[in-house]
Amino acid sequence: RWALKHRDRRYVYLLVISIVGVYPMTLLELLDFSPIWSLLDAHSLWHLSTIPFTFIMYEGILRDLEHEALHEQQKNSV
């Protein structure tokens, strides 16, 4: 709902990708398989696959904070 309300902001896609992108990775949890080389199993790959989405969300949050700070600064200067 927030993304639809603020879709005019250029960075909203980062936050949407970070949330929606994790959903296909849940297949690793559902389609469990035996460990490869006694090291990598579906659960470990699930955790590994979520790492990039954390950085994407962090970038989106930083951009939103910058946007809000600039907006607040402009509001106070008027």
N, C-alpha and C positions, 0 to 999 in steps of 0.2 A: 504494500500500500504506500509506504514511504517513497519507494522508487518511482511509482506512478505520479505521485504528487510533485516530486522534484525532478521529473524527467528532463527539464530544461538545463540542468547542471550537467556539464560535459563528462564528469567522472562517475556518474551513477552506474554506468555499465560495469565498472570495477566491482562495485558492491553486489550487483546482480550476479555477475560471473562467480564471485566468491561464494555465494549462497547456492545458486542453481548448479554450479559446477561440481559440487560435492555429491549431489544426488546420484549420478551415474556410478560414482565410486562405491556406493553402498552395495553394488552388485558383488564386489569382492567379499563383503560380509555374507551375502546371501548364497553365493555360488562358491562355497568353501572347497578347497582342493588340498591335496597332500603337499607337505613341504617339499620344496625344490632344494636339493643339496643340503637337506636337513637344516635349512636356514630360513628360507623365504616361504611363508605360507600366506593364505588370503588375508588373514588379519594383519600381519606385518605390512603387507602391501597396501592395505587400506590406510594404515597410519602414514605410510610414506607418501601416498597420493594426496593426503590432505595438506601437506606442507606448502606447496605452491599457492594454494588458495588462502592460506594465512597471510602470506606476503601481499597478495592481491587485495585482500580486505584491508590490511594495514595501510596500503597506499591510498585506497578510497577514503578511509577514515581521516588520514592526514589532509587530503585535499578538501574534504568537507569541513574540517576544522579551520583551514585557511580561508575557505569561502565564508564561513560564519564569522570569523574574526574580522575579515575585511568588511563584511556587511555591518557588523556592530560598530566598527570604526567610522564608516560612512554615516551611519545613523547618528552617532554622537557628535560628528563634526557639523551637522546641519542645525 
